[in-house]
Amino acid sequence: MKNIKSIIDEYRNADFEKRLYFFLSYRELRDEFLEIDQSDKSVGFSANPIKKNKCRLCVNWGQSLISALK
């Protein structure tokens, strides 16, 4: 079995697919992997939440329901 330091170094230098393989294979190192992912800007993680556009149909339906209950 590889030593932990070499596994973490490989994870740090791996692409997305290989990182996923490591994450699933080495359950005991998941906390370290998550720390690497959260500190690594190159993976594409963002601290900003994704802005979702609301469906016009859903918004209009909700407003119609509220006005019908008044």
PyMOL Python script that loads the backbone (N, CA, C, O; Angstrom):
from pymol import cmd

cmd.read_pdbstr("""\
ATOM      1  N   MET A   1       0.835  -1.186   0.000  1.00  0.00           N
ATOM      2  CA  MET A   1       0.000   0.000   0.000  1.00  0.00           C
ATOM      3  C   MET A   1       0.878   1.247   0.000  1.00  0.00           C
ATOM      4  O   MET A   1       1.926   1.287   0.644  1.00  0.00           O
ATOM      5  N   LYS A   2       0.437   2.248  -0.723  1.00  0.00           N
ATOM      6  CA  LYS A   2       1.172   3.509  -0.802  1.00  0.00           C
ATOM      7  C   LYS A   2       1.094   4.231   0.532  1.00  0.00           C
ATOM      8  O   LYS A   2       0.169   4.026   1.318  1.00  0.00           O
ATOM      9  N   ASN A   3       2.087   5.083   0.771  1.00  0.00           N
ATOM     10  CA  ASN A   3       1.990   5.842   2.012  1.00  0.00           C
ATOM     11  C   ASN A   3       1.060   7.038   1.804  1.00  0.00           C
ATOM     12  O   ASN A   3       0.831   7.474   0.676  1.00  0.00           O
ATOM     13  N   ILE A   4       0.538   7.553   2.897  1.00  0.00           N
ATOM     14  CA  ILE A   4      -0.498   8.588   2.860  1.00  0.00           C
ATOM     15  C   ILE A   4      -0.007   9.853   2.169  1.00  0.00           C
ATOM     16  O   ILE A   4      -0.751  10.468   1.405  1.00  0.00           O
ATOM     17  N   LYS A   5       1.240  10.248   2.429  1.00  0.00           N
ATOM     18  CA  LYS A   5       1.773  11.472   1.829  1.00  0.00           C
ATOM     19  C   LYS A   5       1.802  11.380   0.305  1.00  0.00           C
ATOM     20  O   LYS A   5       1.467  12.348  -0.378  1.00  0.00           O
ATOM     21  N   SER A   6       2.197  10.237  -0.229  1.00  0.00           N
ATOM     22  CA  SER A   6       2.256  10.092  -1.688  1.00  0.00           C
ATOM     23  C   SER A   6       0.848  10.089  -2.303  1.00  0.00           C
ATOM     24  O   SER A   6       0.651  10.600  -3.406  1.00  0.00           O
ATOM     25  N   ILE A   7      -0.110   9.525  -1.602  1.00  0.00           N
ATOM     26  CA  ILE A   7      -1.491   9.521  -2.096  1.00  0.00           C
ATOM     27  C   ILE A   7      -2.031  10.954  -2.150  1.00  0.00           C
ATOM     28  O   ILE A   7      -2.668  11.351  -3.125  1.00  0.00           O
ATOM     29  N   ILE A   8      -1.769  11.714  -1.096  1.00  0.00           N
ATOM     30  CA  ILE A   8      -2.238  13.098  -1.047  1.00  0.00           C
ATOM     31  C   ILE A   8      -1.551  13.933  -2.127  1.00  0.00           C
ATOM     32  O   ILE A   8      -2.193  14.774  -2.756  1.00  0.00           O
ATOM     33  N   ASP A   9      -0.248  13.708  -2.350  1.00  0.00           N
ATOM     34  CA  ASP A   9       0.466  14.422  -3.414  1.00  0.00           C
ATOM     35  C   ASP A   9      -0.096  14.077  -4.788  1.00  0.00           C
ATOM     36  O   ASP A   9      -0.264  14.957  -5.631  1.00  0.00           O
ATOM     37  N   GLU A  10      -0.384  12.804  -5.013  1.00  0.00           N
ATOM     38  CA  GLU A  10      -0.992  12.392  -6.283  1.00  0.00           C
ATOM     39  C   GLU A  10      -2.360  13.040  -6.465  1.00  0.00           C
ATOM     40  O   GLU A  10      -2.699  13.497  -7.556  1.00  0.00           O
ATOM     41  N   TYR A  11      -3.135  13.074  -5.396  1.00  0.00           N
ATOM     42  CA  TYR A  11      -4.458  13.702  -5.452  1.00  0.00           C
ATOM     43  C   TYR A  11      -4.335  15.173  -5.827  1.00  0.00           C
ATOM     44  O   TYR A  11      -5.087  15.677  -6.661  1.00  0.00           O
ATOM     45  N   ARG A  12      -3.381  15.854  -5.203  1.00  0.00           N
ATOM     46  CA  ARG A  12      -3.184  17.283  -5.437  1.00  0.00           C
ATOM     47  C   ARG A  12      -2.852  17.556  -6.917  1.00  0.00           C
ATOM     48  O   ARG A  12      -3.248  18.588  -7.457  1.00  0.00           O
ATOM     49  N   ASN A  13      -2.139  16.646  -7.559  1.00  0.00           N
ATOM     50  CA  ASN A  13      -1.710  16.839  -8.953  1.00  0.00           C
ATOM     51  C   ASN A  13      -2.635  16.179  -9.977  1.00  0.00           C
ATOM     52  O   ASN A  13      -2.381  16.255 -11.179  1.00  0.00           O
ATOM     53  N   ALA A  14      -3.691  15.542  -9.514  1.00  0.00           N
ATOM     54  CA  ALA A  14      -4.560  14.778 -10.408  1.00  0.00           C
ATOM     55  C   ALA A  14      -5.623  15.649 -11.072  1.00  0.00           C
ATOM     56  O   ALA A  14      -5.938  16.744 -10.605  1.00  0.00           O
ATOM     57  N   ASP A  15      -6.168  15.130 -12.176  1.00  0.00           N
ATOM     58  CA  ASP A  15      -7.298  15.794 -12.824  1.00  0.00           C
ATOM     59  C   ASP A  15      -8.585  15.381 -12.100  1.00  0.00           C
ATOM     60  O   ASP A  15      -8.548  14.624 -11.130  1.00  0.00           O
ATOM     61  N   PHE A  16      -9.708  15.883 -12.582  1.00  0.00           N
ATOM     62  CA  PHE A  16     -10.985  15.657 -11.908  1.00  0.00           C
ATOM     63  C   PHE A  16     -11.316  14.174 -11.771  1.00  0.00           C
ATOM     64  O   PHE A  16     -11.717  13.732 -10.694  1.00  0.00           O
ATOM     65  N   GLU A  17     -11.156  13.401 -12.844  1.00  0.00           N
ATOM     66  CA  GLU A  17     -11.506  11.976 -12.810  1.00  0.00           C
ATOM     67  C   GLU A  17     -10.662  11.198 -11.814  1.00  0.00           C
ATOM     68  O   GLU A  17     -11.170  10.367 -11.061  1.00  0.00           O
ATOM     69  N   LYS A  18      -9.377  11.478 -11.823  1.00  0.00           N
ATOM     70  CA  LYS A  18      -8.498  10.761 -10.909  1.00  0.00           C
ATOM     71  C   LYS A  18      -8.773  11.172  -9.461  1.00  0.00           C
ATOM     72  O   LYS A  18      -8.701  10.345  -8.552  1.00  0.00           O
ATOM     73  N   ARG A  19      -9.091  12.458  -9.252  1.00  0.00           N
ATOM     74  CA  ARG A  19      -9.448  12.905  -7.902  1.00  0.00           C
ATOM     75  C   ARG A  19     -10.699  12.176  -7.412  1.00  0.00           C
ATOM     76  O   ARG A  19     -10.777  11.785  -6.247  1.00  0.00           O
ATOM     77  N   LEU A  20     -11.654  12.001  -8.280  1.00  0.00           N
ATOM     78  CA  LEU A  20     -12.866  11.280  -7.906  1.00  0.00           C
ATOM     79  C   LEU A  20     -12.536   9.833  -7.537  1.00  0.00           C
ATOM     80  O   LEU A  20     -13.058   9.302  -6.556  1.00  0.00           O
ATOM     81  N   TYR A  21     -11.675   9.206  -8.320  1.00  0.00           N
ATOM     82  CA  TYR A  21     -11.249   7.836  -8.026  1.00  0.00           C
ATOM     83  C   TYR A  21     -10.592   7.762  -6.647  1.00  0.00           C
ATOM     84  O   TYR A  21     -10.909   6.878  -5.850  1.00  0.00           O
ATOM     85  N   PHE A  22      -9.670   8.701  -6.368  1.00  0.00           N
ATOM     86  CA  PHE A  22      -9.014   8.719  -5.062  1.00  0.00           C
ATOM     87  C   PHE A  22     -10.031   8.947  -3.945  1.00  0.00           C
ATOM     88  O   PHE A  22      -9.985   8.283  -2.909  1.00  0.00           O
ATOM     89  N   PHE A  23     -10.931   9.872  -4.158  1.00  0.00           N
ATOM     90  CA  PHE A  23     -11.934  10.199  -3.141  1.00  0.00           C
ATOM     91  C   PHE A  23     -12.771   8.975  -2.792  1.00  0.00           C
ATOM     92  O   PHE A  23     -13.057   8.723  -1.621  1.00  0.00           O
ATOM     93  N   LEU A  24     -13.159   8.221  -3.807  1.00  0.00           N
ATOM     94  CA  LEU A  24     -13.971   7.030  -3.567  1.00  0.00           C
ATOM     95  C   LEU A  24     -13.152   5.864  -3.021  1.00  0.00           C
ATOM     96  O   LEU A  24     -13.680   5.028  -2.288  1.00  0.00           O
ATOM     97  N   SER A  25     -11.885   5.803  -3.368  1.00  0.00           N
ATOM     98  CA  SER A  25     -11.044   4.679  -2.960  1.00  0.00           C
ATOM     99  C   SER A  25     -10.495   4.794  -1.548  1.00  0.00           C
ATOM    100  O   SER A  25     -10.360   3.790  -0.849  1.00  0.00           O
ATOM    101  N   TYR A  26     -10.177   6.008  -1.123  1.00  0.00           N
ATOM    102  CA  TYR A  26      -9.523   6.209   0.168  1.00  0.00           C
ATOM    103  C   TYR A  26     -10.448   6.981   1.107  1.00  0.00           C
ATOM    104  O   TYR A  26     -10.286   8.184   1.314  1.00  0.00           O
ATOM    105  N   ARG A  27     -11.390   6.285   1.651  1.00  0.00           N
ATOM    106  CA  ARG A  27     -12.396   6.891   2.526  1.00  0.00           C
ATOM    107  C   ARG A  27     -11.756   7.612   3.717  1.00  0.00           C
ATOM    108  O   ARG A  27     -12.238   8.666   4.132  1.00  0.00           O
ATOM    109  N   GLU A  28     -10.687   7.058   4.262  1.00  0.00           N
ATOM    110  CA  GLU A  28     -10.055   7.628   5.446  1.00  0.00           C
ATOM    111  C   GLU A  28      -9.343   8.958   5.162  1.00  0.00           C
ATOM    112  O   GLU A  28      -8.986   9.675   6.097  1.00  0.00           O
ATOM    113  N   LEU A  29      -9.135   9.290   3.896  1.00  0.00           N
ATOM    114  CA  LEU A  29      -8.444  10.531   3.538  1.00  0.00           C
ATOM    115  C   LEU A  29      -9.387  11.599   2.982  1.00  0.00           C
ATOM    116  O   LEU A  29      -8.929  12.639   2.507  1.00  0.00           O
ATOM    117  N   ARG A  30     -10.670  11.358   3.035  1.00  0.00           N
ATOM    118  CA  ARG A  30     -11.632  12.282   2.432  1.00  0.00           C
ATOM    119  C   ARG A  30     -11.559  13.687   3.026  1.00  0.00           C
ATOM    120  O   ARG A  30     -11.712  14.668   2.299  1.00  0.00           O
ATOM    121  N   ASP A  31     -11.331  13.798   4.321  1.00  0.00           N
ATOM    122  CA  ASP A  31     -11.231  15.132   4.928  1.00  0.00           C
ATOM    123  C   ASP A  31     -10.060  15.913   4.330  1.00  0.00           C
ATOM    124  O   ASP A  31     -10.189  17.102   4.037  1.00  0.00           O
ATOM    125  N   GLU A  32      -8.923  15.245   4.151  1.00  0.00           N
ATOM    126  CA  GLU A  32      -7.766  15.904   3.540  1.00  0.00           C
ATOM    127  C   GLU A  32      -8.052  16.280   2.099  1.00  0.00           C
ATOM    128  O   GLU A  32      -7.673  17.362   1.650  1.00  0.00           O
ATOM    129  N   PHE A  33      -8.720  15.390   1.367  1.00  0.00           N
ATOM    130  CA  PHE A  33      -9.059  15.676  -0.024  1.00  0.00           C
ATOM    131  C   PHE A  33      -9.986  16.889  -0.129  1.00  0.00           C
ATOM    132  O   PHE A  33      -9.820  17.737  -1.005  1.00  0.00           O
ATOM    133  N   LEU A  34     -10.957  16.955   0.771  1.00  0.00           N
ATOM    134  CA  LEU A  34     -11.882  18.094   0.757  1.00  0.00           C
ATOM    135  C   LEU A  34     -11.158  19.395   1.049  1.00  0.00           C
ATOM    136  O   LEU A  34     -11.455  20.419   0.434  1.00  0.00           O
ATOM    137  N   GLU A  35     -10.214  19.371   1.975  1.00  0.00           N
ATOM    138  CA  GLU A  35      -9.430  20.569   2.264  1.00  0.00           C
ATOM    139  C   GLU A  35      -8.645  21.023   1.038  1.00  0.00           C
ATOM    140  O   GLU A  35      -8.566  22.216   0.748  1.00  0.00           O
ATOM    141  N   ILE A  36      -8.073  20.071   0.329  1.00  0.00           N
ATOM    142  CA  ILE A  36      -7.324  20.392  -0.890  1.00  0.00           C
ATOM    143  C   ILE A  36      -8.257  21.003  -1.921  1.00  0.00           C
ATOM    144  O   ILE A  36      -7.919  22.016  -2.534  1.00  0.00           O
ATOM    145  N   ASP A  37      -9.426  20.404  -2.122  1.00  0.00           N
ATOM    146  CA  ASP A  37     -10.375  20.916  -3.105  1.00  0.00           C
ATOM    147  C   ASP A  37     -10.855  22.323  -2.751  1.00  0.00           C
ATOM    148  O   ASP A  37     -10.997  23.172  -3.631  1.00  0.00           O
ATOM    149  N   GLN A  38     -11.099  22.564  -1.487  1.00  0.00           N
ATOM    150  CA  GLN A  38     -11.601  23.867  -1.077  1.00  0.00           C
ATOM    151  C   GLN A  38     -10.530  24.943  -1.173  1.00  0.00           C
ATOM    152  O   GLN A  38     -10.856  26.114  -1.372  1.00  0.00           O
ATOM    153  N   SER A  39      -9.271  24.579  -1.037  1.00  0.00           N
ATOM    154  CA  SER A  39      -8.205  25.573  -1.118  1.00  0.00           C
ATOM    155  C   SER A  39      -7.637  25.704  -2.531  1.00  0.00           C
ATOM    156  O   SER A  39      -6.911  26.655  -2.820  1.00  0.00           O
ATOM    157  N   ASP A  40      -7.958  24.768  -3.402  1.00  0.00           N
ATOM    158  CA  ASP A  40      -7.403  24.749  -4.755  1.00  0.00           C
ATOM    159  C   ASP A  40      -8.300  25.514  -5.713  1.00  0.00           C
ATOM    160  O   ASP A  40      -9.423  25.095  -5.993  1.00  0.00           O
ATOM    161  N   LYS A  41      -7.806  26.623  -6.208  1.00  0.00           N
ATOM    162  CA  LYS A  41      -8.582  27.468  -7.130  1.00  0.00           C
ATOM    163  C   LYS A  41      -8.699  26.843  -8.523  1.00  0.00           C
ATOM    164  O   LYS A  41      -9.625  27.166  -9.267  1.00  0.00           O
ATOM    165  N   SER A  42      -7.777  25.958  -8.880  1.00  0.00           N
ATOM    166  CA  SER A  42      -7.758  25.416 -10.234  1.00  0.00           C
ATOM    167  C   SER A  42      -8.854  24.402 -10.502  1.00  0.00           C
ATOM    168  O   SER A  42      -9.102  24.066 -11.660  1.00  0.00           O
ATOM    169  N   VAL A  43      -9.521  23.902  -9.462  1.00  0.00           N
ATOM    170  CA  VAL A  43     -10.540  22.885  -9.666  1.00  0.00           C
ATOM    171  C   VAL A  43     -11.859  23.503 -10.102  1.00  0.00           C
ATOM    172  O   VAL A  43     -12.727  22.799 -10.620  1.00  0.00           O
ATOM    173  N   GLY A  44     -12.022  24.789  -9.905  1.00  0.00           N
ATOM    174  CA  GLY A  44     -13.236  25.436 -10.350  1.00  0.00           C
ATOM    175  C   GLY A  44     -14.292  25.591  -9.285  1.00  0.00           C
ATOM    176  O   GLY A  44     -15.423  25.964  -9.596  1.00  0.00           O
ATOM    177  N   PHE A  45     -13.961  25.316  -8.037  1.00  0.00           N
ATOM    178  CA  PHE A  45     -14.932  25.532  -6.967  1.00  0.00           C
ATOM    179  C   PHE A  45     -15.017  27.014  -6.671  1.00  0.00           C
ATOM    180  O   PHE A  45     -14.028  27.737  -6.795  1.00  0.00           O
ATOM    181  N   SER A  46     -16.176  27.459  -6.287  1.00  0.00           N
ATOM    182  CA  SER A  46     -16.383  28.869  -6.007  1.00  0.00           C
ATOM    183  C   SER A  46     -17.043  29.044  -4.651  1.00  0.00           C
ATOM    184  O   SER A  46     -17.873  28.237  -4.232  1.00  0.00           O
ATOM    185  N   ALA A  47     -16.656  30.115  -3.979  1.00  0.00           N
ATOM    186  CA  ALA A  47     -17.277  30.413  -2.688  1.00  0.00           C
ATOM    187  C   ALA A  47     -18.635  31.068  -2.888  1.00  0.00           C
ATOM    188  O   ALA A  47     -19.461  31.081  -1.976  1.00  0.00           O
ATOM    189  N   ASN A  48     -18.869  31.615  -4.084  1.00  0.00           N
ATOM    190  CA  ASN A  48     -20.141  32.274  -4.374  1.00  0.00           C
ATOM    191  C   ASN A  48     -21.187  31.247  -4.771  1.00  0.00           C
ATOM    192  O   ASN A  48     -20.912  30.371  -5.591  1.00  0.00           O
ATOM    193  N   PRO A  49     -22.377  31.341  -4.203  1.00  0.00           N
ATOM    194  CA  PRO A  49     -23.428  30.398  -4.588  1.00  0.00           C
ATOM    195  C   PRO A  49     -23.872  30.632  -6.036  1.00  0.00           C
ATOM    196  O   PRO A  49     -23.734  31.733  -6.567  1.00  0.00           O
ATOM    197  N   ILE A  50     -24.394  29.606  -6.648  1.00  0.00           N
ATOM    198  CA  ILE A  50     -24.885  29.709  -8.017  1.00  0.00           C
ATOM    199  C   ILE A  50     -26.205  30.455  -8.009  1.00  0.00           C
ATOM    200  O   ILE A  50     -27.112  30.138  -7.239  1.00  0.00           O
ATOM    201  N   LYS A  51     -26.297  31.440  -8.869  1.00  0.00           N
ATOM    202  CA  LYS A  51     -27.526  32.223  -8.951  1.00  0.00           C
ATOM    203  C   LYS A  51     -28.490  31.502  -9.888  1.00  0.00           C
ATOM    204  O   LYS A  51     -28.179  31.267 -11.056  1.00  0.00           O
ATOM    205  N   LYS A  52     -29.644  31.161  -9.371  1.00  0.00           N
ATOM    206  CA  LYS A  52     -30.628  30.433 -10.165  1.00  0.00           C
ATOM    207  C   LYS A  52     -31.720  31.391 -10.628  1.00  0.00           C
ATOM    208  O   LYS A  52     -32.173  32.250  -9.872  1.00  0.00           O
ATOM    209  N   ASN A  53     -32.127  31.229 -11.863  1.00  0.00           N
ATOM    210  CA  ASN A  53     -33.229  32.016 -12.390  1.00  0.00           C
ATOM    211  C   ASN A  53     -34.535  31.308 -12.067  1.00  0.00           C
ATOM    212  O   ASN A  53     -34.668  30.099 -12.257  1.00  0.00           O
ATOM    213  N   LYS A  54     -35.492  32.080 -11.576  1.00  0.00           N
ATOM    214  CA  LYS A  54     -36.787  31.481 -11.257  1.00  0.00           C
ATOM    215  C   LYS A  54     -37.602  31.296 -12.527  1.00  0.00           C
ATOM    216  O   LYS A  54     -37.523  32.093 -13.463  1.00  0.00           O
ATOM    217  N   CYS A  55     -38.363  30.259 -12.536  1.00  0.00           N
ATOM    218  CA  CYS A  55     -39.251  29.969 -13.643  1.00  0.00           C
ATOM    219  C   CYS A  55     -40.407  30.976 -13.622  1.00  0.00           C
ATOM    220  O   CYS A  55     -41.054  31.158 -12.591  1.00  0.00           O
ATOM    221  N   ARG A  56     -40.663  31.624 -14.754  1.00  0.00           N
ATOM    222  CA  ARG A  56     -41.749  32.617 -14.795  1.00  0.00           C
ATOM    223  C   ARG A  56     -43.095  31.974 -14.504  1.00  0.00           C
ATOM    224  O   ARG A  56     -43.938  32.571 -13.834  1.00  0.00           O
ATOM    225  N   LEU A  57     -43.301  30.774 -14.999  1.00  0.00           N
ATOM    226  CA  LEU A  57     -44.558  30.071 -14.766  1.00  0.00           C
ATOM    227  C   LEU A  57     -44.776  29.827 -13.275  1.00  0.00           C
ATOM    228  O   LEU A  57     -45.880  30.007 -12.762  1.00  0.00           O
ATOM    229  N   CYS A  58     -43.704  29.411 -12.579  1.00  0.00           N
ATOM    230  CA  CYS A  58     -43.820  29.133 -11.142  1.00  0.00           C
ATOM    231  C   CYS A  58     -44.088  30.412 -10.353  1.00  0.00           C
ATOM    232  O   CYS A  58     -44.906  30.418  -9.433  1.00  0.00           O
ATOM    233  N   VAL A  59     -43.401  31.493 -10.712  1.00  0.00           N
ATOM    234  CA  VAL A  59     -43.596  32.757 -10.008  1.00  0.00           C
ATOM    235  C   VAL A  59     -45.013  33.249 -10.227  1.00  0.00           C
ATOM    236  O   VAL A  59     -45.679  33.660  -9.276  1.00  0.00           O
ATOM    237  N   ASN A  60     -45.486  33.215 -11.467  1.00  0.00           N
ATOM    238  CA  ASN A  60     -46.849  33.674 -11.769  1.00  0.00           C
ATOM    239  C   ASN A  60     -47.889  32.792 -11.095  1.00  0.00           C
ATOM    240  O   ASN A  60     -48.912  33.289 -10.623  1.00  0.00           O
ATOM    241  N   TRP A  61     -47.636  31.493 -11.046  1.00  0.00           N
ATOM    242  CA  TRP A  61     -48.558  30.580 -10.405  1.00  0.00           C
ATOM    243  C   TRP A  61     -48.651  30.888  -8.916  1.00  0.00           C
ATOM    244  O   TRP A  61     -49.745  30.889  -8.352  1.00  0.00           O
ATOM    245  N   GLY A  62     -47.523  31.148  -8.279  1.00  0.00           N
ATOM    246  CA  GLY A  62     -47.500  31.457  -6.869  1.00  0.00           C
ATOM    247  C   GLY A  62     -48.243  32.750  -6.577  1.00  0.00           C
ATOM    248  O   GLY A  62     -48.988  32.840  -5.602  1.00  0.00           O
ATOM    249  N   GLN A  63     -48.037  33.751  -7.426  1.00  0.00           N
ATOM    250  CA  GLN A  63     -48.727  35.027  -7.233  1.00  0.00           C
ATOM    251  C   GLN A  63     -50.233  34.861  -7.434  1.00  0.00           C
ATOM    252  O   GLN A  63     -51.025  35.452  -6.699  1.00  0.00           O
ATOM    253  N   SER A  64     -50.628  34.071  -8.411  1.00  0.00           N
ATOM    254  CA  SER A  64     -52.062  33.827  -8.658  1.00  0.00           C
ATOM    255  C   SER A  64     -52.695  33.105  -7.469  1.00  0.00           C
ATOM    256  O   SER A  64     -53.818  33.416  -7.074  1.00  0.00           O
ATOM    257  N   LEU A  65     -51.981  32.157  -6.913  1.00  0.00           N
ATOM    258  CA  LEU A  65     -52.473  31.408  -5.753  1.00  0.00           C
ATOM    259  C   LEU A  65     -52.648  32.324  -4.558  1.00  0.00           C
ATOM    260  O   LEU A  65     -53.661  32.259  -3.861  1.00  0.00           O
ATOM    261  N   ILE A  66     -51.668  33.176  -4.321  1.00  0.00           N
ATOM    262  CA  ILE A  66     -51.752  34.108  -3.183  1.00  0.00           C
ATOM    263  C   ILE A  66     -52.909  35.084  -3.353  1.00  0.00           C
ATOM    264  O   ILE A  66     -53.647  35.343  -2.403  1.00  0.00           O
ATOM    265  N   SER A  67     -53.071  35.622  -4.550  1.00  0.00           N
ATOM    266  CA  SER A  67     -54.161  36.583  -4.770  1.00  0.00           C
ATOM    267  C   SER A  67     -55.517  35.879  -4.701  1.00  0.00           C
ATOM    268  O   SER A  67     -56.502  36.510  -4.318  1.00  0.00           O
ATOM    269  N   ALA A  68     -55.602  34.608  -5.053  1.00  0.00           N
ATOM    270  CA  ALA A  68     -56.868  33.880  -4.966  1.00  0.00           C
ATOM    271  C   ALA A  68     -57.257  33.618  -3.520  1.00  0.00           C
ATOM    272  O   ALA A  68     -58.443  33.531  -3.203  1.00  0.00           O
ATOM    273  N   LEU A  69     -56.266  33.493  -2.638  1.00  0.00           N
ATOM    274  CA  LEU A  69     -56.531  33.229  -1.238  1.00  0.00           C
ATOM    275  C   LEU A  69     -56.918  34.478  -0.449  1.00  0.00           C
ATOM    276  O   LEU A  69     -57.431  34.384   0.666  1.00  0.00           O
ATOM    277  N   LYS A  70     -56.668  35.637  -1.034  1.00  0.00           N
ATOM    278  CA  LYS A  70     -56.984  36.886  -0.326  1.00  0.00           C
ATOM    279  C   LYS A  70     -58.436  37.193  -0.323  1.00  0.00           C
ATOM    280  O   LYS A  70     -58.852  38.209   0.233  1.00  0.00           O
TER     281      LYS A  70
END
""", "prot")
cmd.dss("prot")
cmd.show_as("cartoon", "prot")
cmd.util.cbc("prot")
cmd.orient("prot")
